[in-house]
Amino acid sequence: MNITDKVSILREGMIIPVVINDIALGGEGVGRYQNQAIFVPYTAPEDEVLVKVTEVKKRHARGIIHELVKPSPLRIAPRCSHFTRCGGCDYQHLSYPDQLAIKKTQVVEAFRRIGCFPSPTVGDVIPSPQPFNYRGKADFWIGKRDGQDGVAGFLRSKSRDIVDIERCEIIAESLNLALQELHKQGRESHVTVSRRQVTAWSWGREIGADVPTAVLNNPVLEEALRSRSLPPDLSHSTAGGGAFIDLPDLWPVHADTGGDLAFCGENIPRIVKGRTFLVPAQGFFQANLYLVEQLVDAVVAMCALTGRESVLDAYCGSGLFSMFLAPASRQVFGIELWGKAITCARENLAQAGHDNADFIIGDAGEVMQSQFVDRQHFFDVLVLDPPRTGCPGKVLSSINRLRPKRIVYISCNPATQARDCRFLANHGYTLQSLQPFDMFAQTSHIEVVALLVLSDGQM
């Protein structure tokens, strides 16, 4: 079929010609066919492709590359041999500068279309110092059938199938050691494993950016880094006979200094800007080992603290931002739903000598209502780092009642962030700046820090 040929009515399974114009938020290339948007993954701007239609909606369709008729000049050879099969990366076929430019455009468009900000002020994307081998955490999937070698890797894009991977190009090398050990266990084990997820953390000197060996010698880190050996037999018999590895209850793992797989302790260590953080092994921490320090610097700078302000750190986790806000604040309050993370936050700041932080366990919206709105307990600066779904209505309504002077909003989803910023703009705030960070290089994800300031006369 010639790239200029037309088919009158789109149906699943059809092959249609498409020229890719740009890359949408989420990573799929976008072209048009008879005035209908067509979304195609793993394409580049200026690609001319024949697309096999996989889904047809009223106003758009989706498809996969059937034939790359004329490659875009932007295309490069991906580093990973599993690219397009594994669901981890979206942009390895694009140069890193092109990835950054695309992500900036995506942020601009999200705030223009979803947030209705005609000309949002968006800075150039801050690149990851290491565009590969930067991730400090991985969620592997493993499986094994009778009489077969086990598989270990990641899920196929938009599928529950495991792609067997020997090496991942975006995770830290200590995580690749853990992946190798999972493969070894799969080969040597005689038990059957249904598809299970195994969380692994980077280890040794890869608990932060350029961590010197001497730093690892303090007692807190030595205990946190102490390996807990895996039991010799992870299998047990089921009522129906046979055996399987009981992975739903398997604690997060790491590869120790000898390369062997070991359990993590209750908490795992991270180092940011010379500060030690303990984080629940089953919890969350910023994944990019090498860019998190610049993210912290940007958040602190946007808060513009003088030492007299009170700060609320909503969704504070284990106290990453609170650690660096406390020295410049009169008082810091942190809210986090998970009690184990709050325990770590308290210990982390106490170990650093900060006694002006108060951490509260609970839902952010409910705590803001009961502890701040109902008590008319106001604060000057609000730091928000919600999940991808953004801020629920109770959080936004509490902000509208409390009206902090500055809001620093961190998000890995520009779409929900733009939506929430529009609400705040409609209630007296000015969106002053947006600073993207490429915390997830080679993927379609992007972290954005937004600064909103309460307009004059809106106090």
VOPAGU-2260 file (C-alpha; in pm, 1 decimal, decimal comma):
REM VOPAGU-2260
SITE   aa  ch    i         X         Y         Z
SITE  MET   A    0       0,0       0,0       0,0
SITE  ASN   A    1     123,4     347,4     -85,8
SITE  ILE   A    2     151,3     593,4     204,8
SITE  THR   A    3     -98,3     823,9      31,4
SITE  ASP   A    4    -370,3     557,6     -17,5
SITE  LYS   A    5    -696,4     602,3     177,3
SITE  VAL   A    6    -946,6     364,2     336,5
SITE  SER   A    7   -1293,1     505,8     390,6
SITE  ILE   A    8   -1400,1     354,9     727,6
SITE  LEU   A    9   -1161,5     256,6    1003,9
SITE  ARG   A   10   -1195,7     -92,7    1145,5
SITE  GLU   A   11    -972,0    -300,5    1370,6
SITE  GLY   A   12    -715,2    -493,5    1169,7
SITE  MET   A   13    -699,6    -243,2     883,6
SITE  ILE   A   14    -363,6    -124,4     753,8
SITE  ILE   A   15    -358,2     252,5     701,8
SITE  PRO   A   16     -88,9     507,7     607,2
SITE  VAL   A   17       0,8     765,2     872,0
SITE  VAL   A   18     259,5    1042,1     901,8
SITE  ILE   A   19     354,5    1104,4    1264,4
SITE  ASN   A   20     338,5    1471,9    1358,4
SITE  ASP   A   21     432,1    1474,7    1725,8
SITE  ILE   A   22     446,6    1267,1    2044,9
SITE  ALA   A   23     154,6    1287,4    2288,0
SITE  LEU   A   24     177,9    1290,8    2666,9
SITE  GLY   A   25     205,4     922,2    2748,1
SITE  GLY   A   26     460,4     850,4    2475,8
SITE  GLU   A   27     255,2     755,2    2171,9
SITE  GLY   A   28     318,0     914,8    1835,1
SITE  VAL   A   29      24,2    1105,7    1688,9
SITE  GLY   A   30     -76,1    1132,2    1325,8
SITE  ARG   A   31    -403,3    1185,1    1145,5
SITE  TYR   A   32    -602,4     974,3     905,7
SITE  GLN   A   33    -904,4    1138,1     741,9
SITE  ASN   A   34    -922,0    1400,5    1020,2
SITE  GLN   A   35    -908,5    1134,7    1291,7
SITE  ALA   A   36    -621,6    1119,7    1541,2
SITE  ILE   A   37    -420,9     797,5    1528,9
SITE  PHE   A   38    -197,6     705,1    1826,4
SITE  VAL   A   39      98,0     476,2    1752,9
SITE  PRO   A   40     363,8     377,8    2011,6
SITE  TYR   A   41     737,7     368,1    1938,0
SITE  THR   A   42     715,9     617,3    1655,2
SITE  ALA   A   43     904,9     943,6    1600,4
SITE  PRO   A   44     798,8    1278,7    1455,2
SITE  GLU   A   45     823,0    1266,2    1073,5
SITE  ASP   A   46     796,2     886,7    1060,4
SITE  GLU   A   47     593,0     763,5     763,5
SITE  VAL   A   48     435,9     436,0     869,8
SITE  LEU   A   49     176,5     180,6     775,7
SITE  VAL   A   50     -28,8     125,6    1088,9
SITE  LYS   A   51    -233,0    -178,0    1185,0
SITE  VAL   A   52    -542,5     -47,3    1363,9
SITE  THR   A   53    -595,2    -213,9    1701,5
SITE  GLU   A   54    -868,9       4,1    1853,6
SITE  VAL   A   55   -1126,9     242,0    1709,2
SITE  LYS   A   56   -1306,2     506,3    1913,7
SITE  LYS   A   57   -1544,4     782,0    1810,4
SITE  ARG   A   58   -1277,6    1052,4    1786,4
SITE  HIS   A   59    -950,5     862,2    1769,0
SITE  ALA   A   60    -794,0     527,0    1696,5
SITE  ARG   A   61    -489,0     334,1    1808,9
SITE  GLY   A   62    -256,9     107,3    1622,0
SITE  ILE   A   63      86,5     -51,0    1600,3
SITE  ILE   A   64     358,7     -17,6    1339,1
SITE  HIS   A   65     296,3    -261,1    1054,7
SITE  GLU   A   66     574,1    -120,6     836,6
SITE  LEU   A   67     814,1     169,5     878,7
SITE  VAL   A   68     792,0     313,6     526,8
SITE  LYS   A   69    1020,8     613,1     575,8
SITE  PRO   A   70    1205,1     653,3     906,8
SITE  SER   A   71    1224,5     993,4    1070,0
SITE  PRO   A   72    1568,1    1160,0    1069,3
SITE  LEU   A   73    1523,2    1183,0    1448,5
SITE  ARG   A   74    1543,6     805,6    1489,6
SITE  ILE   A   75    1846,8     641,9    1650,3
SITE  ALA   A   76    1929,7     279,8    1732,0
SITE  PRO   A   77    1797,5     185,4    2080,6
SITE  ARG   A   78    2052,0      62,5    2330,8
SITE  CYS   A   79    1828,8    -216,2    2463,5
SITE  SER   A   80    1756,7    -525,0    2252,9
SITE  HIS   A   81    1420,8    -563,9    2431,1
SITE  PHE   A   82    1296,3    -217,0    2338,3
SITE  THR   A   83     935,4    -217,8    2206,5
SITE  ARG   A   84     872,6    -559,2    2367,5
SITE  CYS   A   85     934,0    -466,0    2730,2
SITE  GLY   A   86     694,6    -204,8    2865,7
SITE  GLY   A   87     959,4     -10,8    3057,7
SITE  CYS   A   88    1091,1     238,8    2800,7
SITE  ASP   A   89     917,5     449,3    2536,0
SITE  TYR   A   90    1185,0     676,3    2386,6
SITE  GLN   A   91    1507,2     480,4    2334,1
SITE  HIS   A   92    1465,2     529,9    1958,0
SITE  LEU   A   93    1511,4     906,5    2011,0
SITE  SER   A   94    1826,9    1097,5    2104,6
SITE  TYR   A   95    1833,0    1227,4    2459,6
SITE  PRO   A   96    1814,4    1598,0    2359,6
SITE  ASP   A   97    1511,6    1516,6    2142,9
SITE  GLN   A   98    1346,5    1336,5    2435,3
SITE  LEU   A   99    1389,9    1645,6    2652,1
SITE  ALA   A  100    1248,7    1876,9    2385,8
SITE  ILE   A  101     946,0    1649,9    2337,7
SITE  LYS   A  102     876,6    1637,4    2710,2
SITE  LYS   A  103     890,1    2015,3    2743,0
SITE  THR   A  104     636,5    2048,8    2461,7
SITE  GLN   A  105     414,2    1792,6    2632,9
SITE  VAL   A  106     416,1    1991,9    2957,4
SITE  VAL   A  107     333,4    2314,1    2771,4
SITE  GLU   A  108      45,9    2144,8    2588,9
SITE  ALA   A  109     -93,1    1980,0    2904,8
SITE  PHE   A  110    -111,6    2313,7    3086,4
SITE  ARG   A  111    -244,0    2490,9    2778,9
SITE  ARG   A  112    -517,9    2240,5    2693,7
SITE  ILE   A  113    -608,3    2082,7    3029,5
SITE  GLY   A  114    -519,2    2370,2    3260,9
SITE  CYS   A  115    -637,4    2643,1    3019,9
SITE  PHE   A  116    -320,5    2848,6    3073,7
SITE  PRO   A  117    -267,9    3018,6    2734,1
SITE  SER   A  118     108,1    3071,2    2768,8
SITE  PRO   A  119     246,0    2874,1    3063,8
SITE  THR   A  120     602,3    2958,1    3168,6
SITE  VAL   A  121     786,2    2627,7    3132,0
SITE  GLY   A  122    1160,9    2594,7    3183,3
SITE  ASP   A  123    1382,0    2364,7    2981,0
SITE  VAL   A  124    1369,4    2009,7    3113,6
SITE  ILE   A  125    1647,2    1944,2    3364,8
SITE  PRO   A  126    1821,3    1633,1    3224,7
SITE  SER   A  127    1917,0    1327,2    3421,3
SITE  PRO   A  128    2295,5    1333,1    3478,6
SITE  GLN   A  129    2283,0     967,4    3379,9
SITE  PRO   A  130    2022,8     896,9    3110,2
SITE  PHE   A  131    2085,3     524,6    3159,7
SITE  ASN   A  132    2139,7     309,7    3472,2
SITE  TYR   A  133    1982,2     572,1    3697,3
SITE  ARG   A  134    1694,1     388,3    3867,0
SITE  GLY   A  135    1743,2     280,9    4228,5
SITE  LYS   A  136    1440,0      53,4    4247,4
SITE  ALA   A  137    1284,5    -205,6    4016,7
SITE  ASP   A  138     974,1    -421,3    4027,8
SITE  PHE   A  139    1074,8    -743,1    3855,3
SITE  TRP   A  140     837,1   -1015,6    3749,0
SITE  ILE   A  141     931,8   -1383,3    3763,8
SITE  GLY   A  142     767,7   -1708,2    3660,7
SITE  LYS   A  143     853,3   -2073,7    3603,9
SITE  ARG   A  144     666,1   -2370,7    3462,3
SITE  ASP   A  145     737,8   -2739,2    3520,5
SITE  GLY   A  146    1042,3   -2858,5    3328,6
SITE  GLN   A  147    1130,2   -2511,5    3197,0
SITE  ASP   A  148    1384,7   -2248,2    3288,7
SITE  GLY   A  149    1234,1   -1961,9    3482,9
SITE  VAL   A  150    1179,1   -1619,1    3334,9
SITE  ALA   A  151    1264,3   -1289,7    3502,8
SITE  GLY   A  152    1215,0    -940,4    3371,0
SITE  PHE   A  153     935,2    -692,3    3314,6
SITE  LEU   A  154     584,7    -705,8    3173,7
SITE  ARG   A  155     526,9    -664,9    2804,6
SITE  SER   A  156     371,6    -331,2    2710,4
SITE  LYS   A  157      -4,5    -334,3    2780,9
SITE  SER   A  158      10,4    -703,2    2869,5
SITE  ARG   A  159      50,4    -939,4    3164,4
SITE  ASP   A  160     311,4   -1147,2    2981,9
SITE  ILE   A  161     664,8   -1145,5    3122,7
SITE  VAL   A  162     944,8   -1042,8    2887,6
SITE  ASP   A  163    1253,5   -1243,1    2985,4
SITE  ILE   A  164    1536,8    -990,9    3025,9
SITE  GLU   A  165    1900,1   -1056,0    3112,6
SITE  ARG   A  166    1987,5    -689,5    3156,4
SITE  CYS   A  167    1797,9    -360,5    3185,9
SITE  GLU   A  168    1964,7     -42,7    3061,4
SITE  ILE   A  169    1789,9     205,5    3291,4
SITE  ILE   A  170    1836,0      39,8    3632,0
SITE  ALA   A  171    2145,2      64,6    3854,1
SITE  GLU   A  172    2408,4    -205,6    3813,1
SITE  SER   A  173    2338,7    -353,4    4158,1
SITE  LEU   A  174    1979,9    -409,7    4038,6
SITE  ASN   A  175    2109,0    -587,6    3729,4
SITE  LEU   A  176    2302,7    -816,6    3966,7
SITE  ALA   A  177    1976,1    -890,4    4146,8
SITE  LEU   A  178    1810,4    -964,8    3811,8
SITE  GLN   A  179    2091,4   -1206,8    3724,2
SITE  GLU   A  180    2037,7   -1385,9    4055,5
SITE  LEU   A  181    1665,4   -1418,0    3989,2
SITE  HIS   A  182    1753,0   -1581,5    3656,8
SITE  LYS   A  183    1996,0   -1815,6    3833,9
SITE  GLN   A  184    1733,0   -1920,3    4085,5
SITE  GLY   A  185    1487,8   -1979,8    3804,4
SITE  ARG   A  186    1730,2   -2212,1    3628,2
SITE  GLU   A  187    1827,8   -2407,3    3940,7
SITE  SER   A  188    1492,7   -2428,6    4117,5
SITE  HIS   A  189    1268,4   -2733,8    4077,1
SITE  VAL   A  190     956,1   -2555,3    4195,1
SITE  THR   A  191     682,2   -2395,7    3992,5
SITE  VAL   A  192     630,8   -2020,8    4019,1
SITE  SER   A  193     316,7   -1853,2    3900,6
SITE  ARG   A  194     368,7   -1497,6    3779,8
SITE  ARG   A  195     482,5   -1287,4    4076,5
SITE  GLN   A  196     635,0    -946,1    4134,6
SITE  VAL   A  197     961,5    -901,3    4323,1
SITE  THR   A  198    1068,3    -555,1    4437,1
SITE  ALA   A  199    1443,5    -490,4    4440,9
SITE  TRP   A  200    1646,1    -191,6    4563,3
SITE  SER   A  201    1988,5     -71,9    4451,4
SITE  TRP   A  202    2259,9    -135,5    4706,9
SITE  GLY   A  203    2613,6     -58,9    4823,3
SITE  ARG   A  204    2744,6     265,0    4676,4
SITE  GLU   A  205    2431,2     289,6    4460,7
SITE  ILE   A  206    2211,5     418,9    4744,1
SITE  GLY   A  207    2269,5     774,7    4624,8
SITE  ALA   A  208    2465,3     981,4    4375,5
SITE  ASP   A  209    2841,3     920,0    4384,3
SITE  VAL   A  210    2843,8     787,1    4740,5
SITE  PRO   A  211    3203,4     748,5    4867,7
SITE  THR   A  212    3285,7     424,0    5045,4
SITE  ALA   A  213    3375,1     610,2    5366,9
SITE  VAL   A  214    3018,3     736,7    5399,3
SITE  LEU   A  215    2890,5     378,8    5426,5
SITE  ASN   A  216    3081,6     318,4    5750,2
SITE  ASN   A  217    2850,0     499,2    5993,4
SITE  PRO   A  218    2649,4     269,1    6227,4
SITE  VAL   A  219    2305,0     361,7    6093,0
SITE  LEU   A  220    2403,1     275,9    5736,1
SITE  GLU   A  221    2595,1     -36,8    5836,7
SITE  GLU   A  222    2283,2    -177,2    6002,3
SITE  ALA   A  223    2054,0     -76,1    5715,7
SITE  LEU   A  224    2292,6    -229,1    5461,2
SITE  ARG   A  225    2332,9    -556,3    5651,2
SITE  SER   A  226    2213,1    -842,5    5429,8
SITE  ARG   A  227    1942,9   -1082,0    5543,6
SITE  SER   A  228    2007,3   -1410,7    5365,0
SITE  LEU   A  229    1729,1   -1574,2    5172,1
SITE  PRO   A  230    1606,4   -1898,9    5332,0
SITE  PRO   A  231    1754,8   -2209,3    5165,6
SITE  ASP   A  232    1413,0   -2333,5    5052,3
SITE  LEU   A  233    1146,5   -2083,0    4952,3
SITE  SER   A  234     902,9   -2353,7    4841,2
SITE  HIS   A  235     629,3   -2532,4    5028,8
SITE  SER   A  236     370,4   -2792,9    4937,1
SITE  THR   A  237      18,7   -2694,3    4851,1
SITE  ALA   A  238    -295,9   -2885,7    4941,9
SITE  GLY   A  239    -316,0   -3019,5    4589,5
SITE  GLY   A  240      44,9   -3131,1    4576,6
SITE  GLY   A  241     333,2   -2968,6    4393,8
SITE  ALA   A  242     524,5   -2668,1    4515,3
SITE  PHE   A  243     566,5   -2302,1    4440,0
SITE  ILE   A  244     768,8   -2007,5    4561,4
SITE  ASP   A  245     548,9   -1805,8    4792,1
SITE  LEU   A  246     638,0   -1473,1    4635,8
SITE  PRO   A  247     337,9   -1264,6    4745,4
SITE  ASP   A  248     491,9   -1266,4    5093,1
SITE  LEU   A  249     852,3   -1233,0    4976,4
SITE  TRP   A  250    1017,4    -927,9    5128,6
SITE  PRO   A  251    1193,8    -679,3    4896,6
SITE  VAL   A  252    1539,6    -796,1    4793,0
SITE  HIS   A  253    1877,3    -664,1    4681,2
SITE  ALA   A  254    2204,5    -805,4    4554,8
SITE  ASP   A  255    2465,8    -793,3    4830,1
SITE  THR   A  256    2830,1    -697,9    4779,2
SITE  GLY   A  257    2908,8   -1054,0    4670,8
SITE  GLY   A  258    2634,3   -1047,6    4409,6
SITE  ASP   A  259    2407,2   -1287,5    4598,2
SITE  LEU   A  260    2038,3   -1218,1    4640,0
SITE  ALA   A  261    1940,0   -1115,5    4993,1
SITE  PHE   A  262    1641,4    -975,2    5175,5
SITE  CYS   A  263    1635,0    -605,3    5261,7
SITE  GLY   A  264    1585,0    -507,0    5623,8
SITE  GLU   A  265    1270,8    -338,3    5755,7
SITE  ASN   A  266    1402,0     -11,7    5610,7
SITE  ILE   A  267    1640,8      54,7    5325,3
SITE  PRO   A  268    1895,3     340,6    5315,9
SITE  ARG   A  269    1921,5     627,3    5066,7
SITE  ILE   A  270    2162,8     921,1    5070,1
SITE  VAL   A  271    2066,4    1263,6    4932,6
SITE  LYS   A  272    2294,4    1567,4    4960,1
SITE  GLY   A  273    2497,3    1393,1    5229,2
SITE  ARG   A  274    2191,6    1317,7    5444,3
SITE  THR   A  275    2095,0     962,2    5532,2
SITE  PHE   A  276    1733,9     855,1    5484,7
SITE  LEU   A  277    1575,5     535,4    5605,7
SITE  VAL   A  278    1280,8     437,2    5385,9
SITE  PRO   A  279    1037,6     147,2    5438,2
SITE  ALA   A  280    1150,0    -142,0    5220,0
SITE  GLN   A  281     794,8    -173,4    5089,3
SITE  GLY   A  282     761,7     202,1    5040,3
SITE  PHE   A  283     840,0     478,6    4793,0
SITE  PHE   A  284    1141,1     699,0    4729,4
SITE  GLN   A  285    1241,2     907,3    4427,9
SITE  ALA   A  286    1377,2     653,5    4178,8
SITE  ASN   A  287    1641,4     862,8    3999,0
SITE  LEU   A  288    1956,6     833,1    4209,7
SITE  TYR   A  289    2133,6    1112,8    4024,7
SITE  LEU   A  290    1869,5    1382,9    3975,8
SITE  VAL   A  291    1691,1    1382,5    4311,0
SITE  GLU   A  292    1934,7    1635,6    4460,1
SITE  GLN   A  293    1853,1    1895,3    4193,2
SITE  LEU   A  294    1482,4    1828,1    4247,3
SITE  VAL   A  295    1523,9    1897,3    4618,8
SITE  ASP   A  296    1716,3    2217,7    4547,6
SITE  ALA   A  297    1440,3    2343,6    4317,7
SITE  VAL   A  298    1164,8    2273,3    4571,5
SITE  VAL   A  299    1353,1    2448,6    4851,0
SITE  ALA   A  300    1434,5    2747,3    4629,1
SITE  MET   A  301    1070,2    2788,3    4521,6
SITE  CYS   A  302     960,8    2790,2    4886,4
SITE  ALA   A  303    1171,0    3108,8    4932,9
SITE  LEU   A  304    1209,4    3053,3    5306,4
SITE  THR   A  305    1360,8    3309,8    5540,9
SITE  GLY   A  306    1346,5    3113,3    5866,2
SITE  ARG   A  307    1020,8    3272,5    5983,8
SITE  GLU   A  308     773,1    3061,4    5786,1
SITE  SER   A  309     570,2    2756,0    5879,2
SITE  VAL   A  310     555,1    2489,7    5606,7
SITE  LEU   A  311     313,2    2204,5    5545,0
SITE  ASP   A  312     469,0    1912,4    5356,0
SITE  ALA   A  313     168,8    1712,7    5234,0
SITE  TYR   A  314     234,3    1357,5    5114,6
SITE  CYS   A  315     571,5    1383,4    5287,6
SITE  GLY   A  316     672,0    1016,6    5266,4
SITE  SER   A  317     989,4     950,1    5463,4
SITE  GLY   A  318    1070,1    1320,7    5491,7
SITE  LEU   A  319    1276,1    1387,0    5178,4
SITE  PHE   A  320    1167,2    1748,8    5132,3
SITE  SER   A  321    1107,4    1811,4    5504,9
SITE  MET   A  322    1472,5    1730,3    5572,9
SITE  PHE   A  323    1587,5    2028,3    5366,8
SITE  LEU   A  324    1296,1    2261,2    5447,5
SITE  ALA   A  325    1338,4    2233,0    5824,8
SITE  PRO   A  326    1670,7    2422,5    5853,9
SITE  ALA   A  327    1520,2    2725,1    5674,5
SITE  SER   A  328    1177,5    2718,6    5842,9
SITE  ARG   A  329    1029,5    2811,5    6177,4
SITE  GLN   A  330     814,2    2497,4    6175,9
SITE  VAL   A  331     750,5    2206,4    5937,8
SITE  PHE   A  332     442,3    1985,9    5943,8
SITE  GLY   A  333     436,9    1662,9    5744,9
SITE  ILE   A  334     135,2    1452,6    5650,9
SITE  GLU   A  335     159,5    1094,7    5526,4
SITE  LEU   A  336     -97,8     815,6    5517,7
SITE  TRP   A  337     145,1     528,9    5584,1
SITE  GLY   A  338     260,8     502,2    5945,2
SITE  LYS   A  339     589,5     326,9    5862,2
SITE  ALA   A  340     694,4     617,4    5640,7
SITE  ILE   A  341     611,0     865,6    5918,4
SITE  THR   A  342     822,8     664,0    6162,0
SITE  CYS   A  343    1113,1     690,2    5918,2
SITE  ALA   A  344    1054,6    1062,9    5863,8
SITE  ARG   A  345    1068,2    1129,3    6237,9
SITE  GLU   A  346    1385,7     925,5    6276,7
SITE  ASN   A  347    1549,7    1077,8    5970,1
SITE  LEU   A  348    1502,8    1436,9    6087,3
SITE  ALA   A  349    1591,9    1351,8    6447,9
SITE  GLN   A  350    1918,1    1193,1    6331,8
SITE  ALA   A  351    1990,7    1513,7    6137,6
SITE  GLY   A  352    1930,5    1723,9    6449,3
SITE  HIS   A  353    1608,5    1895,4    6333,6
SITE  ASP   A  354    1360,3    1939,1    6617,8
SITE  ASN   A  355    1114,0    2172,9    6444,5
SITE  ALA   A  356     924,9    1908,4    6244,2
SITE  ASP   A  357     594,0    1751,4    6343,1
SITE  PHE   A  358     469,6    1453,1    6141,6
SITE  ILE   A  359     105,9    1342,8    6132,6
SITE  ILE   A  360     -27,0    1006,5    6014,3
SITE  GLY   A  361    -343,2    1024,1    5807,1
SITE  ASP   A  362    -515,2    1108,0    5481,3
SITE  ALA   A  363    -392,7    1447,2    5359,2
SITE  GLY   A  364    -740,2    1587,6    5300,8
SITE  GLU   A  365    -879,1    1470,4    5633,6
SITE  VAL   A  366    -577,6    1591,8    5832,4
SITE  MET   A  367    -577,7    1930,8    5659,7
SITE  GLN   A  368    -946,8    1968,1    5747,2
SITE  SER   A  369    -931,8    1848,9    6109,5
SITE  GLN   A  370    -589,9    1976,7    6217,4
SITE  PHE   A  371    -563,9    2297,1    6018,0
SITE  VAL   A  372    -896,0    2422,5    5875,9
SITE  ASP   A  373   -1112,9    2339,1    6178,1
SITE  ARG   A  374    -853,0    2480,3    6419,7
SITE  GLN   A  375    -775,3    2780,1    6198,0
SITE  HIS   A  376    -412,7    2669,7    6208,3
SITE  PHE   A  377    -261,9    2853,5    5914,8
SITE  PHE   A  378      76,7    2808,0    5750,0
SITE  ASP   A  379     279,3    3012,1    5501,4
SITE  VAL   A  380     403,8    2759,9    5246,5
SITE  LEU   A  381     251,5    2437,4    5118,3
SITE  VAL   A  382     451,7    2162,1    4948,8
SITE  LEU   A  383     237,4    1911,1    4760,0
SITE  ASP   A  384     364,7    1581,9    4617,1
SITE  PRO   A  385      48,2    1376,4    4558,0
SITE  PRO   A  386      15,5    1047,0    4367,3
SITE  ARG   A  387     -43,2    1043,7    3991,1
SITE  THR   A  388    -416,4    1094,8    4039,5
SITE  GLY   A  389    -348,7    1442,5    4176,9
SITE  CYS   A  390    -513,6    1618,9    4469,7
SITE  PRO   A  391    -860,3    1502,9    4578,5
SITE  GLY   A  392   -1133,8    1759,6    4627,3
SITE  LYS   A  393   -1095,1    1767,9    5005,7
SITE  VAL   A  394    -730,0    1873,0    4972,2
SITE  LEU   A  395    -809,7    2146,1    4720,4
SITE  SER   A  396   -1098,4    2281,9    4926,8
SITE  SER   A  397    -877,1    2290,6    5237,2
SITE  ILE   A  398    -612,3    2484,0    5045,1
SITE  ASN   A  399    -879,2    2733,1    4942,9
SITE  ARG   A  400    -974,6    2778,7    5309,0
SITE  LEU   A  401    -617,8    2798,9    5443,2
SITE  ARG   A  402    -474,6    3008,6    5157,9
SITE  PRO   A  403     -98,5    2966,7    5206,2
SITE  LYS   A  404     108,8    3237,4    5037,1
SITE  ARG   A  405     309,6    2994,4    4826,3
SITE  ILE   A  406     239,0    2647,6    4692,0
SITE  VAL   A  407     510,2    2424,7    4547,4
SITE  TYR   A  408     339,1    2137,4    4365,8
SITE  ILE   A  409     547,8    1835,2    4256,2
SITE  SER   A  410     388,3    1584,0    4020,8
SITE  CYS   A  411     476,9    1298,8    3787,5
SITE  ASN   A  412     152,1    1354,0    3594,2
SITE  PRO   A  413     128,2    1692,9    3418,4
SITE  ALA   A  414    -234,2    1624,4    3321,6
SITE  THR   A  415    -370,9    1602,4    3676,3
SITE  GLN   A  416    -127,6    1870,3    3791,0
SITE  ALA   A  417    -258,9    2108,9    3523,2
SITE  ARG   A  418    -615,9    2033,5    3629,5
SITE  ASP   A  419    -537,5    2110,8    3995,1
SITE  CYS   A  420    -342,1    2424,3    3908,1
SITE  ARG   A  421    -644,2    2551,3    3715,9
SITE  PHE   A  422    -856,6    2509,2    4030,1
SITE  LEU   A  423    -600,5    2702,9    4232,9
SITE  ALA   A  424    -573,2    2973,4    3966,4
SITE  ASN   A  425    -950,8    3010,6    3977,4
SITE  HIS   A  426    -924,3    3068,5    4352,7
SITE  GLY   A  427    -671,1    3345,3    4368,9
SITE  TYR   A  428    -335,2    3188,5    4283,1
SITE  THR   A  429     -97,7    3282,8    4001,6
SITE  LEU   A  430      93,8    3005,9    3828,1
SITE  GLN   A  431     439,7    3161,7    3818,5
SITE  SER   A  432     657,7    2885,7    3677,0
SITE  LEU   A  433     683,6    2521,2    3577,7
SITE  GLN   A  434    1013,2    2336,8    3598,5
SITE  PRO   A  435    1024,7    1987,1    3444,8
SITE  PHE   A  436    1278,7    1727,0    3558,8
SITE  ASP   A  437    1360,4    1415,1    3359,1
SITE  MET   A  438    1341,7    1178,4    3654,9
SITE  PHE   A  439    1243,0     895,0    3419,4
SITE  ALA   A  440    1479,4     915,1    3121,3
SITE  GLN   A  441    1398,0     692,3    2820,6
SITE  THR   A  442    1034,8     669,2    2936,8
SITE  SER   A  443     730,8     886,0    2869,6
SITE  HIS   A  444     706,3     998,5    3233,6
SITE  ILE   A  445     807,2    1347,5    3345,7
SITE  GLU   A  446     827,7    1518,8    3685,6
SITE  VAL   A  447     719,5    1882,9    3705,4
SITE  VAL   A  448     755,5    2132,3    3989,4
SITE  ALA   A  449     497,6    2411,8    3978,7
SITE  LEU   A  450     514,6    2735,9    4177,6
SITE  LEU   A  451     187,8    2909,9    4259,8
SITE  VAL   A  452     174,0    3235,7    4455,2
SITE  LEU   A  453    -132,7    3388,0    4618,2
SITE  SER   A  454    -220,3    3702,9    4426,5
SITE  ASP   A  455    -224,1    4043,4    4596,1
SITE  GLY   A  456    -555,9    4115,0    4760,3
SITE  GLN   A  457    -640,2    3742,3    4790,8
SITE  MET   A  458    -507,5    3688,3    5143,4
